[in-house]
Amino acid sequence: MVWFKILNIDIMKRLTIHISALLLLFGAGACSVDNYPAPDSGLYGTFLDAETNEPVEQDIIRGSTIEFIEHGYASQTKQTMIIKNDGTYRNNLIFANTYTITPVRGNFVPVTPQEVTVKGETQLDFKVQPYIRVKEASIEKVGTKIVAKFKLQQTVMNNVRKIGLYAHPEPSVGEPMRVALAEHEINGAIDPNKVYQLEIDLPSNSNVLKTGGQYFFRAGGIIDAPESKFNYAKAVRIAL
């Protein structure tokens, strides 16, 4: 019986040694993963109207995006960045390197890809030609209605497909993010001197636009072009 006990003790010691060795290996592996360098740079900028130098308003949902490809890798994988409603973008977690950067599926005339070296805080603004400029816009509460008035300037030959006024509790309001709307089909060229008017009736939308609440309203139009997005005036906050 003594030899059996000694054998058991010997087996337990060997198991302990093997388990300790495995734990050391796993620990070393984890340390090697942690030792990979973290992204050390940032890329930011604004989409600016090439004529007016004003930010080009966007949709944050299904809006314009930025594709970028990091150089030095065979895969050439496309990564994306979202553009904010105010036409700005920022990526604080990007590696210092050279990239091919292309804005795509936008509410502006397509632009050519750019090769950009990113190191530290790197600013890259895009000067673009919006398909439509929403000009002299005013949005206000008139009686029991929200009334938007504005002019349009189309910068390309394509027809203007439609215009719209959109409401939402958040400032990210737009055609894909709204609780109430008023739209009008155009499907043609527009008169740059004409004042367009859209109205949202508050009593008819009292289930989503409640008295005493504050809501954001934004007016815009969309051109008839492949993958085009809405162009907007700035959102306006109105207390009901």
Accessible surface in RSA format (square Angstrom, percent):
REM  Atomic radii and reference values for relative SASA: ProtOr
REM  Chains: A
REM  Algorithm: Lee & Richards
REM  Probe-radius: 1.40
REM  Slices: 20
REM RES _ NUM      All-atoms   Total-Side   Main-Chain    Non-polar    All polar
REM                ABS   REL    ABS   REL    ABS   REL    ABS   REL    ABS   REL
RES MET A   1   160.76  83.3 134.43  89.0  26.33  62.7 101.59  86.4  59.17  78.4
RES VAL A   2   108.59  71.5 107.80  97.6   0.79   1.9 107.95  93.8   0.63   1.7
RES TRP A   3   173.11  69.5 167.48  81.1   5.63  13.2 148.14  79.0  24.97  40.5
RES PHE A   4    95.36  47.7  95.36  59.1   0.00   0.0  95.36  57.8   0.00   0.0
RES LYS A   5   131.24  64.0 129.59  79.5   1.65   3.9  73.66  66.3  57.58  61.3
RES ILE A   6   106.32  60.5 105.54  78.6   0.79   1.9 105.81  76.2   0.51   1.4
RES LEU A   7    82.18  45.8  79.52  56.9   2.67   6.7  82.04  57.6   0.15   0.4
RES ASN A   8    64.16  44.2  63.05  60.9   1.11   2.7  19.53  47.0  44.62  43.1
RES ILE A   9    97.57  55.5  95.56  71.2   2.00   4.8  97.57  70.3   0.00   0.0
RES ASP A  10    57.25  40.1  55.54  55.3   1.70   4.0  14.78  34.8  42.46  42.3
RES ILE A  11    77.80  44.3  77.63  57.8   0.17   0.4  77.63  55.9   0.17   0.5
RES MET A  12   118.15  61.2 117.87  78.0   0.28   0.7  94.85  80.6  23.30  30.9
RES LYS A  13   129.01  62.9 124.92  76.6   4.09   9.7  74.64  67.2  54.37  57.9
RES ARG A  14   143.29  60.2 142.10  72.4   1.19   2.8  40.43  55.3 102.86  62.3
RES LEU A  15    89.68  49.9  89.68  64.2   0.00   0.0  89.68  63.0   0.00   0.0
RES THR A  16    80.76  57.4  77.91  79.0   2.85   6.8  59.56  80.0  21.20  32.1
RES ILE A  17   115.05  65.5 111.23  82.9   3.82   9.2 114.02  82.1   1.03   2.8
RES HIS A  18   113.97  62.3 112.81  78.4   1.15   2.9  73.56  75.8  40.41  47.0
RES ILE A  19    96.32  54.8  96.29  71.7   0.03   0.1  96.32  69.4   0.00   0.0
RES SER A  20    52.03  44.0  49.83  66.5   2.20   5.1  28.91  61.6  23.12  32.4
RES ALA A  21    46.95  43.2  42.98  66.3   3.97   9.0  45.58  64.2   1.37   3.6
RES LEU A  22    93.30  52.0  93.30  66.7   0.00   0.0  93.30  65.5   0.00   0.0
RES LEU A  23   116.37  64.8 108.73  77.8   7.64  19.2 109.06  76.6   7.31  19.7
RES LEU A  24   135.78  75.6 128.13  91.7   7.65  19.2 130.94  92.0   4.84  13.0
RES LEU A  25   122.18  68.0 113.89  81.5   8.29  20.9 114.71  80.6   7.47  20.1
RES PHE A  26   144.16  72.1 136.90  84.8   7.27  18.9 139.22  84.4   4.95  14.2
RES GLY A  27    33.65  41.5   0.00   N/A  33.65  41.5  32.89  90.3   0.76   1.7
RES ALA A  28    60.91  56.0  48.17  74.3  12.74  29.0  54.66  77.0   6.25  16.6
RES GLY A  29    34.19  42.2   0.00   N/A  34.19  42.2  33.07  90.7   1.12   2.5
RES ALA A  30    56.20  51.7  46.73  72.1   9.47  21.5  53.82  75.8   2.37   6.3
RES CYS A  31    74.38  56.3  72.78  81.2   1.60   3.8  19.19  48.6  55.19  59.5
RES SER A  32    64.34  54.4  54.66  72.9   9.68  22.3  44.98  95.8  19.35  27.1
RES VAL A  33    96.18  63.3  90.87  82.3   5.31  12.8  90.93  79.0   5.25  14.2
RES ASP A  34   116.71  81.8  87.55  87.1  29.16  69.0  30.00  70.6  86.72  86.5
RES ASN A  35   117.36  80.9  89.66  86.6  27.70  66.7  28.34  68.2  89.02  86.0
RES TYR A  36   164.49  76.8 150.53  85.6  13.95  36.3 103.26  77.6  61.23  75.5
RES PRO A  37   104.84  76.4  87.21  79.5  17.63  64.1  97.96  80.9   6.88  42.7
RES ALA A  38    74.70  68.7  58.10  89.7  16.60  37.8  62.39  87.9  12.31  32.6
RES PRO A  39    47.12  34.3  31.97  29.1  15.15  55.1  31.97  26.4  15.15  94.1
RES ASP A  40   100.97  70.7  69.41  69.1  31.56  74.6  40.33  94.9  60.64  60.5
RES SER A  41     8.77   7.4   0.88   1.2   7.89  18.2   6.37  13.6   2.40   3.4
RES GLY A  42     0.26   0.3   0.00   N/A   0.26   0.3   0.00   0.0   0.26   0.6
RES LEU A  43     0.03   0.0   0.03   0.0   0.00   0.0   0.03   0.0   0.00   0.0
RES TYR A  44    59.59  27.8  59.59  33.9   0.00   0.0  30.06  22.6  29.53  36.4
RES GLY A  45     4.24   5.2   0.00   N/A   4.24   5.2   2.09   5.7   2.15   4.8
RES THR A  46    26.84  19.1  26.84  27.2   0.00   0.0   6.87   9.2  19.96  30.2
RES PHE A  47     0.00   0.0   0.00   0.0   0.00   0.0   0.00   0.0   0.00   0.0
RES LEU A  48    25.33  14.1  25.33  18.1   0.00   0.0  25.33  17.8   0.00   0.0
RES ASP A  49     7.50   5.3   7.34   7.3   0.16   0.4   2.53   6.0   4.96   4.9
RES ALA A  50    64.41  59.2  35.89  55.4  28.52  64.9  36.42  51.3  27.99  74.2
RES GLU A  51   120.75  69.3  86.35  65.3  34.40  81.9  40.11  77.6  80.65  65.8
RES THR A  52    51.94  36.9  26.11  26.5  25.83  61.6  32.91  44.2  19.03  28.8
RES ASN A  53    89.20  61.5  78.98  76.3  10.22  24.6  26.40  63.5  62.79  60.7
RES GLU A  54   109.55  62.9 108.49  82.1   1.05   2.5  30.88  59.7  78.67  64.2
RES PRO A  55    58.09  42.3  45.58  41.6  12.51  45.5  45.58  37.6  12.51  77.8
RES VAL A  56     8.99   5.9   5.05   4.6   3.94   9.5   8.99   7.8   0.00   0.0
RES GLU A  57    19.10  11.0  15.88  12.0   3.22   7.7   5.99  11.6  13.11  10.7
RES GLN A  58     0.57   0.3   0.57   0.4   0.00   0.0   0.00   0.0   0.57   0.4
RES ASP A  59     7.66   5.4   6.29   6.3   1.36   3.2   0.55   1.3   7.11   7.1
RES ILE A  60    68.04  38.7  56.10  41.8  11.93  28.8  56.10  40.4  11.93  32.4
RES ILE A  61    73.72  41.9  69.77  52.0   3.95   9.5  73.07  52.6   0.65   1.8
RES ARG A  62   159.12  66.8 132.94  67.8  26.18  62.3  78.27 107.0  80.85  49.0
RES GLY A  63     8.04   9.9   0.00   N/A   8.04   9.9   1.18   3.2   6.86  15.4
RES SER A  64     1.04   0.9   0.00   0.0   1.04   2.4   0.00   0.0   1.04   1.5
RES THR A  65    19.39  13.8  19.39  19.7   0.00   0.0  19.39  26.0   0.00   0.0
RES ILE A  66     0.08   0.0   0.08   0.1   0.00   0.0   0.08   0.1   0.00   0.0
RES GLU A  67    26.97  15.5  26.19  19.8   0.78   1.8   3.15   6.1  23.82  19.4
RES PHE A  68     6.57   3.3   6.37   3.9   0.19   0.5   6.57   4.0   0.00   0.0
RES ILE A  69    29.01  16.5  29.01  21.6   0.00   0.0  29.01  20.9   0.00   0.0
RES GLU A  70    25.97  14.9  22.68  17.2   3.29   7.8   4.75   9.2  21.22  17.3
RES HIS A  71    52.38  28.6  50.73  35.3   1.65   4.2  32.15  33.1  20.24  23.5
RES GLY A  72    78.63  97.0   0.00   N/A  78.63  97.0  42.09 115.5  36.54  81.8
RES TYR A  73   132.14  61.7 122.92  69.9   9.22  24.0  85.17  64.0  46.97  57.9
RES ALA A  74   112.23 103.2  70.53 108.8  41.70  94.9  82.34 115.9  29.90  79.2
RES SER A  75    86.05  72.7  50.33  67.2  35.71  82.3  50.18 106.8  35.87  50.3
RES GLN A  76    94.06  52.6  82.48  60.3  11.57  27.6  43.11  91.8  50.94  38.6
RES THR A  77    88.12  62.7  76.70  77.8  11.42  27.2  65.02  87.3  23.10  34.9
RES LYS A  78   128.23  62.6 105.07  64.5  23.15  55.1  56.75  51.1  71.48  76.1
RES GLN A  79    78.96  44.2  73.73  53.9   5.23  12.5  25.95  55.2  53.01  40.2
RES THR A  80    81.15  57.7  57.05  57.8  24.09  57.4  27.03  36.3  54.12  81.8
RES MET A  81    11.79   6.1   8.21   5.4   3.58   8.5  11.76  10.0   0.03   0.0
RES ILE A  82    96.87  55.1  83.40  62.1  13.47  32.5  83.40  60.1  13.47  36.6
RES ILE A  83     0.07   0.0   0.03   0.0   0.05   0.1   0.03   0.0   0.05   0.1
RES LYS A  84   100.92  49.2 100.92  61.9   0.00   0.0  55.62  50.1  45.30  48.3
RES ASN A  85    21.34  14.7  19.86  19.2   1.48   3.6  19.50  46.9   1.84   1.8
RES ASP A  86    69.64  48.8  67.28  67.0   2.36   5.6  33.45  78.7  36.19  36.1
RES GLY A  87     0.00   0.0   0.00   N/A   0.00   0.0   0.00   0.0   0.00   0.0
RES THR A  88    39.11  27.8  39.11  39.6   0.00   0.0  34.31  46.1   4.80   7.3
RES TYR A  89     4.21   2.0   0.58   0.3   3.63   9.5   1.00   0.8   3.21   4.0
RES ARG A  90   106.67  44.8  77.66  39.6  29.01  69.1  27.70  37.9  78.97  47.9
RES ASN A  91    30.09  20.8  25.96  25.1   4.13  10.0   7.59  18.3  22.50  21.8
RES ASN A  92    89.75  61.9  72.38  69.9  17.37  41.8  25.31  60.9  64.43  62.3
RES LEU A  93   133.95  74.6 118.22  84.6  15.73  39.5 118.22  83.0  15.73  42.3
RES ILE A  94     5.58   3.2   3.48   2.6   2.11   5.1   5.58   4.0   0.00   0.0
RES PHE A  95    84.10  42.1  83.81  51.9   0.28   0.7  83.81  50.8   0.28   0.8
RES ALA A  96    44.87  41.3  23.53  36.3  21.34  48.5  23.97  33.8  20.89  55.3
RES ASN A  97    48.13  33.2  36.91  35.7  11.22  27.0  11.97  28.8  36.15  34.9
RES THR A  98    33.58  23.9  33.36  33.8   0.22   0.5  12.12  16.3  21.46  32.4
RES TYR A  99     1.89   0.9   1.89   1.1   0.00   0.0   0.47   0.4   1.42   1.8
RES THR A 100    40.48  28.8  39.32  39.9   1.16   2.8  26.51  35.6  13.97  21.1
RES ILE A 101     0.76   0.4   0.76   0.6   0.00   0.0   0.76   0.5   0.00   0.0
RES THR A 102    26.67  19.0  26.67  27.0   0.00   0.0  18.77  25.2   7.90  11.9
RES PRO A 103     4.73   3.4   0.00   0.0   4.73  17.2   0.00   0.0   4.73  29.4
RES VAL A 104    29.10  19.1  24.28  22.0   4.81  11.6  29.10  25.3   0.00   0.0
RES ARG A 105    93.30  39.2  80.16  40.9  13.14  31.3  25.87  35.4  67.44  40.9
RES GLY A 106     8.12  10.0   0.00   N/A   8.12  10.0   0.00   0.0   8.12  18.2
RES ASN A 107     0.20   0.1   0.20   0.2   0.00   0.0   0.00   0.0   0.20   0.2
RES PHE A 108     4.01   2.0   1.86   1.2   2.15   5.6   1.86   1.1   2.15   6.1
RES VAL A 109    47.70  31.4  46.85  42.4   0.85   2.0  46.85  40.7   0.85   2.3
RES PRO A 110   106.30  77.5  84.87  77.4  21.43  77.9  88.91  73.4  17.39 108.1
RES VAL A 111    41.71  27.4  25.79  23.3  15.92  38.4  31.97  27.8   9.74  26.4
RES THR A 112   108.11  76.9 102.89 104.3   5.22  12.4  76.34 102.5  31.78  48.0
RES PRO A 113    81.54  59.4  62.00  56.5  19.55  71.0  62.23  51.4  19.31 120.0
RES GLN A 114    66.13  37.0  61.58  45.0   4.55  10.8  24.25  51.6  41.88  31.8
RES GLU A 115   130.62  75.0  96.43  73.0  34.19  81.4  25.49  49.3 105.14  85.8
RES VAL A 116    19.37  12.7  16.19  14.7   3.18   7.7  19.37  16.8   0.00   0.0
RES THR A 117    92.21  65.6  74.56  75.6  17.65  42.1  51.50  69.2  40.71  61.5
RES VAL A 118     0.68   0.4   0.00   0.0   0.68   1.6   0.00   0.0   0.68   1.8
RES LYS A 119   165.68  80.8 150.50  92.3  15.19  36.2  93.17  83.9  72.52  77.2
RES GLY A 120    32.77  40.4   0.00   N/A  32.77  40.4  30.58  83.9   2.19   4.9
RES GLU A 121   114.65  65.8  82.63  62.5  32.03  76.3  58.81 113.8  55.84  45.6
RES THR A 122    21.86  15.5  18.60  18.9   3.27   7.8  19.46  26.1   2.40   3.6
RES GLN A 123   106.17  59.4  77.99  57.0  28.18  67.1  18.68  39.8  87.48  66.3
RES LEU A 124    22.05  12.3  20.71  14.8   1.34   3.4  22.05  15.5   0.00   0.0
RES ASP A 125    52.55  36.8  33.56  33.4  18.99  44.9  11.10  26.1  41.45  41.3
RES PHE A 126     4.59   2.3   2.75   1.7   1.84   4.8   4.59   2.8   0.00   0.0
RES LYS A 127   120.60  58.8  96.30  59.1  24.30  57.9  52.08  46.9  68.52  73.0
RES VAL A 128     2.68   1.8   0.01   0.0   2.67   6.4   2.68   2.3   0.00   0.0
RES GLN A 129    69.55  38.9  66.37  48.5   3.19   7.6  20.13  42.8  49.42  37.5
RES PRO A 130     5.20   3.8   5.20   4.7   0.00   0.0   5.20   4.3   0.00   0.0
RES TYR A 131    18.01   8.4  18.01  10.2   0.00   0.0   6.59   5.0  11.42  14.1
RES ILE A 132     2.92   1.7   0.05   0.0   2.87   6.9   0.05   0.0   2.87   7.8
RES ARG A 133    22.24   9.3  18.76   9.6   3.48   8.3  13.37  18.3   8.87   5.4
RES VAL A 134    24.45  16.1   0.07   0.1  24.38  58.7   0.07   0.1  24.38  66.1
RES LYS A 135    79.73  38.9  75.25  46.2   4.48  10.7  50.98  45.9  28.75  30.6
RES GLU A 136   130.35  74.8  91.24  69.0  39.11  93.1  55.32 107.0  75.03  61.3
RES ALA A 137    43.01  39.5   9.43  14.6  33.58  76.4   9.60  13.5  33.42  88.5
RES SER A 138    54.56  46.1  47.22  63.0   7.34  16.9  43.75  93.2  10.80  15.1
RES ILE A 139    15.15   8.6   2.01   1.5  13.15  31.7   2.01   1.4  13.15  35.7
RES GLU A 140    96.24  55.3  93.81  71.0   2.43   5.8  23.35  45.2  72.89  59.5
RES LYS A 141    93.46  45.6  67.30  41.3  26.16  62.3  29.96  27.0  63.50  67.6
RES VAL A 142    80.49  53.0  72.98  66.1   7.52  18.1  76.05  66.1   4.45  12.1
RES GLY A 143    56.09  69.2   0.00   N/A  56.09  69.2  41.53 114.0  14.56  32.6
RES THR A 144    81.17  57.7  76.67  77.7   4.50  10.7  59.05  79.3  22.12  33.4
RES LYS A 145    80.34  39.2  80.34  49.3   0.00   0.0  36.86  33.2  43.48  46.3
RES ILE A 146     0.00   0.0   0.00   0.0   0.00   0.0   0.00   0.0   0.00   0.0
RES VAL A 147    11.61   7.6  10.57   9.6   1.04   2.5  10.57   9.2   1.04   2.8
RES ALA A 148     0.00   0.0   0.00   0.0   0.00   0.0   0.00   0.0   0.00   0.0
RES LYS A 149    87.81  42.8  87.64  53.8   0.17   0.4  31.06  28.0  56.76  60.5
RES PHE A 150     1.75   0.9   0.53   0.3   1.22   3.2   1.71   1.0   0.04   0.1
RES LYS A 151    49.53  24.2  49.53  30.4   0.00   0.0  13.48  12.1  36.05  38.4
RES LEU A 152     0.63   0.3   0.00   0.0   0.63   1.6   0.00   0.0   0.63   1.7
RES GLN A 153    53.62  30.0  52.67  38.5   0.95   2.3  15.67  33.4  37.95  28.8
RES GLN A 154    37.93  21.2  20.16  14.7  17.77  42.3  15.46  32.9  22.48  17.0
RES THR A 155    34.56  24.6   6.61   6.7  27.95  66.6  15.87  21.3  18.69  28.2
RES VAL A 156    34.39  22.6  21.11  19.1  13.28  32.0  30.12  26.2   4.27  11.6
RES MET A 157   184.92  95.8 163.89 108.5  21.03  50.1 131.02 111.4  53.90  71.4
RES ASN A 158    59.00  40.7  47.76  46.2  11.24  27.1  11.77  28.3  47.23  45.7
RES ASN A 159    66.12  45.6  62.27  60.2   3.85   9.3   1.82   4.4  64.30  62.1
RES VAL A 160     0.00   0.0   0.00   0.0   0.00   0.0   0.00   0.0   0.00   0.0
RES ARG A 161    90.13  37.8  89.89  45.8   0.24   0.6  26.74  36.5  63.39  38.4
RES LYS A 162    27.85  13.6  27.85  17.1   0.00   0.0   2.78   2.5  25.07  26.7
RES ILE A 163     1.79   1.0   1.79   1.3   0.00   0.0   1.79   1.3   0.00   0.0
RES GLY A 164     0.00   0.0   0.00   N/A   0.00   0.0   0.00   0.0   0.00   0.0
RES LEU A 165     0.00   0.0   0.00   0.0   0.00   0.0   0.00   0.0   0.00   0.0
RES TYR A 166     0.00   0.0   0.00   0.0   0.00   0.0   0.00   0.0   0.00   0.0
RES ALA A 167     0.00   0.0   0.00   0.0   0.00   0.0   0.00   0.0   0.00   0.0
RES HIS A 168    29.45  16.1  29.45  20.5   0.00   0.0  11.02  11.4  18.43  21.4
RES PRO A 169    59.83  43.6  49.08  44.7  10.75  39.1  49.08  40.5  10.75  66.8
RES GLU A 170    89.51  51.4  89.51  67.7   0.00   0.0  22.32  43.2  67.19  54.9
RES PRO A 171    71.92  52.4  67.07  61.1   4.85  17.6  67.41  55.7   4.50  28.0
RES SER A 172    26.07  22.0  24.57  32.8   1.50   3.4   1.73   3.7  24.35  34.1
RES VAL A 173     0.00   0.0   0.00   0.0   0.00   0.0   0.00   0.0   0.00   0.0
RES GLY A 174     0.00   0.0   0.00   N/A   0.00   0.0   0.00   0.0   0.00   0.0
RES GLU A 175    35.14  20.2  35.14  26.6   0.00   0.0   1.85   3.6  33.29  27.2
RES PRO A 176    27.43  20.0   4.01   3.7  23.42  85.1   5.69   4.7  21.74 135.1
RES MET A 177    39.86  20.6  35.96  23.8   3.89   9.3  38.59  32.8   1.26   1.7
RES ARG A 178    95.17  40.0  70.91  36.1  24.26  57.8   6.08   8.3  89.09  54.0
RES VAL A 179    55.82  36.7  31.61  28.6  24.21  58.3  39.32  34.2  16.50  44.8
RES ALA A 180     3.17   2.9   0.00   0.0   3.17   7.2   3.17   4.5   0.00   0.0
RES LEU A 181    70.71  39.4  49.74  35.6  20.97  52.7  49.74  34.9  20.97  56.4
RES ALA A 182    18.07  16.6  11.52  17.8   6.54  14.9  18.07  25.4   0.00   0.0
RES GLU A 183    69.52  39.9  35.26  26.7  34.26  81.6  12.91  25.0  56.61  46.2
RES HIS A 184    97.07  53.1  93.54  65.0   3.53   9.0  55.95  57.7  41.12  47.8
RES GLU A 185   104.31  59.9  90.98  68.8  13.32  31.7  54.30 105.0  50.01  40.8
RES ILE A 186    39.00  22.2  15.20  11.3  23.80  57.4  17.41  12.5  21.59  58.6
RES ASN A 187    94.05  64.9  70.58  68.2  23.46  56.5  28.74  69.2  65.31  63.1
RES GLY A 188    16.62  20.5   0.00   N/A  16.62  20.5  16.62  45.6   0.00   0.0
RES ALA A 189    83.40  76.7  54.44  84.0  28.96  65.9  54.60  76.9  28.80  76.3
RES ILE A 190    17.97  10.2   1.71   1.3  16.26  39.2   4.98   3.6  12.99  35.3
RES ASP A 191    72.61  50.9  65.17  64.9   7.44  17.6  27.42  64.5  45.19  45.1
RES PRO A 192    77.24  56.3  69.55  63.4   7.69  27.9  69.55  57.4   7.69  47.8
RES ASN A 193   115.76  79.8 101.61  98.2  14.15  34.1  24.70  59.4  91.06  88.0
RES LYS A 194   107.55  52.5  99.89  61.3   7.65  18.2  58.28  52.5  49.26  52.5
RES VAL A 195    81.08  53.3  61.13  55.3  19.94  48.1  61.13  53.1  19.94  54.1
RES TYR A 196    14.15   6.6  12.31   7.0   1.84   4.8   8.33   6.3   5.82   7.2
RES GLN A 197    89.92  50.3  63.29  46.3  26.62  63.4  19.98  42.5  69.94  53.0
RES LEU A 198    12.89   7.2  10.72   7.7   2.18   5.5  12.89   9.1   0.00   0.0
RES GLU A 199    67.43  38.7  48.76  36.9  18.66  44.4  15.28  29.6  52.15  42.6
RES ILE A 200     2.76   1.6   0.25   0.2   2.52   6.1   2.76   2.0   0.00   0.0
RES ASP A 201    46.27  32.4  41.35  41.2   4.92  11.6  23.90  56.3  22.37  22.3
RES LEU A 202    17.95  10.0  16.80  12.0   1.15   2.9  16.98  11.9   0.97   2.6
RES PRO A 203    80.41  58.6  59.09  53.9  21.32  77.5  66.51  54.9  13.90  86.4
RES SER A 204    88.48  74.8  50.58  67.5  37.90  87.3  35.30  75.2  53.18  74.5
RES ASN A 205    34.15  23.6  33.98  32.8   0.18   0.4   0.18   0.4  33.98  32.8
RES SER A 206    67.31  56.9  59.58  79.5   7.73  17.8  31.16  66.4  36.15  50.6
RES ASN A 207   109.27  75.4  91.66  88.6  17.62  42.4  43.86 105.6  65.42  63.2
RES VAL A 208    49.43  32.5  38.72  35.1  10.70  25.8  42.85  37.2   6.58  17.8
RES LEU A 209     4.83   2.7   0.00   0.0   4.83  12.1   0.00   0.0   4.83  13.0
RES LYS A 210   118.20  57.7 116.45  71.5   1.75   4.2  88.94  80.1  29.26  31.2
RES THR A 211   134.32  95.5 106.34 107.8  27.97  66.7  69.58  93.5  64.74  97.9
RES GLY A 212    64.59  79.7   0.00   N/A  64.59  79.7  33.68  92.4  30.91  69.2
RES GLY A 213    22.79  28.1   0.00   N/A  22.79  28.1  21.58  59.2   1.21   2.7
RES GLN A 214   100.81  56.4  84.11  61.5  16.70  39.8  25.03  53.3  75.78  57.5
RES TYR A 215    17.56   8.2  17.56  10.0   0.00   0.0   5.27   4.0  12.29  15.2
RES PHE A 216    35.13  17.6  35.13  21.8   0.00   0.0  35.13  21.3   0.00   0.0
RES PHE A 217     0.00   0.0   0.00   0.0   0.00   0.0   0.00   0.0   0.00   0.0
RES ARG A 218     1.17   0.5   1.17   0.6   0.00   0.0   0.09   0.1   1.08   0.7
RES ALA A 219     0.17   0.2   0.17   0.3   0.00   0.0   0.17   0.2   0.00   0.0
RES GLY A 220     0.00   0.0   0.00   N/A   0.00   0.0   0.00   0.0   0.00   0.0
RES GLY A 221     0.00   0.0   0.00   N/A   0.00   0.0   0.00   0.0   0.00   0.0
RES ILE A 222     9.85   5.6   9.85   7.3   0.00   0.0   9.85   7.1   0.00   0.0
RES ILE A 223     0.17   0.1   0.00   0.0   0.17   0.4   0.00   0.0   0.17   0.5
RES ASP A 224    77.90  54.6  69.73  69.4   8.17  19.3   4.25  10.0  73.65  73.5
RES ALA A 225    18.83  17.3   5.56   8.6  13.27  30.2   9.23  13.0   9.60  25.4
RES PRO A 226   125.58  91.5 101.03  92.1  24.55  89.2 112.70  93.0  12.88  80.1
RES GLU A 227   112.57  64.6  90.43  68.4  22.14  52.7  43.96  85.0  68.60  56.0
RES SER A 228    14.01  11.8   2.15   2.9  11.86  27.3   0.51   1.1  13.51  18.9
RES LYS A 229    37.53  18.3  35.92  22.0   1.62   3.8  30.60  27.5   6.93   7.4
RES PHE A 230     7.70   3.9   6.02   3.7   1.68   4.4   6.02   3.7   1.68   4.8
RES ASN A 231     4.02   2.8   3.99   3.9   0.02   0.1   2.58   6.2   1.44   1.4
RES TYR A 232    15.38   7.2   0.00   0.0  15.38  40.0   0.00   0.0  15.38  19.0
RES ALA A 233    13.33  12.3   7.51  11.6   5.83  13.3  13.33  18.8   0.00   0.0
RES LYS A 234   134.90  65.8 128.29  78.7   6.61  15.7 104.22  93.8  30.67  32.7
RES ALA A 235    35.49  32.6  11.08  17.1  24.41  55.5  11.08  15.6  24.41  64.7
RES VAL A 236    53.53  35.2  50.29  45.5   3.24   7.8  53.53  46.5   0.00   0.0
RES ARG A 237   155.99  65.5 128.35  65.4  27.64  65.8  15.67  21.4 140.32  85.0
RES ILE A 238    20.18  11.5  16.43  12.2   3.75   9.0  20.18  14.5   0.00   0.0
RES ALA A 239    62.39  57.4  42.66  65.8  19.73  44.9  42.66  60.1  19.73  52.3
RES LEU A 240    30.81  17.2   5.01   3.6  25.80  64.8  17.96  12.6  12.84  34.6
END  Absolute sums over single chains surface
CHAIN  1 A    13781.1      11378.0       2403.1       8116.1       5665.0
END  Absolute sums over all chains
TOTAL         13781.1      11378.0       2403.1       8116.1       5665.0
